[in-house]
Amino acid sequence: MKIHPDAPTDADGNPVHPDDADRYICGRPKSESTTPSEHGRERDDVDFCMLTAGHGTTDPKRTGEPGVACKHHGGNAPKGRANGNYQTGAFSEHLQSDLSDREREAFGGLVEAFGDQDRAQDAVRELAAEALIKYKRSGDHRFLREARQLLSEFNIADATDHLEVDGVDDLLMQDLREAHDE
């Protein structure tokens, strides 16, 4: 579960208490407003969990550790097959199995980028540009369809039947000349 957008964060993006920036909190969205209890400590004025990061988790060493969810928001959730939501494990175990170390780093960077709206737009632009270059190189219309779909669905360019790509022909010709010179 992602951190609530209204939760205050430190420079590294870890949620911190609004009144004490040195105290890490869970920061996950509340499912509903809390109701006052007899001790009156719940807060209805915020929509994010203000329990200490790692509160109630089975590993006390994780309490107060940056980025750790409390027990109510998955801090105790078992990993892998032990998790009740586990089905095949394909995503966590096999999705990146054939990637090189550099590709794994790039994959991680893309996952992070898709969490930030501005960076996500940049990442989609790069993916669309890559698809267009692959289309120009191979003539495979699947790459052209992929580029059009990315540009259209993410409102980067209008859906069109003809995409103008300045410089791609020159770039590809330069690559071909360099390849033949070697």
Secondary structure, DSSP 8 states (H G I E B T S, - for coil): ----TTS-B-TTS-BEETTEEEEEB---B-SS-----TT----SS-SB--SBTTTT-S-GGGTT-TT---GGGTTT---GGGSTT-S--IIIIITTTT--HHHHHHHHHHHHHTTSHHHHHHHHHHHHHHHHHHHHHH--HHHHHHHHHHHHHTTSS---S----TTHHHHHHHHHHHHHH-
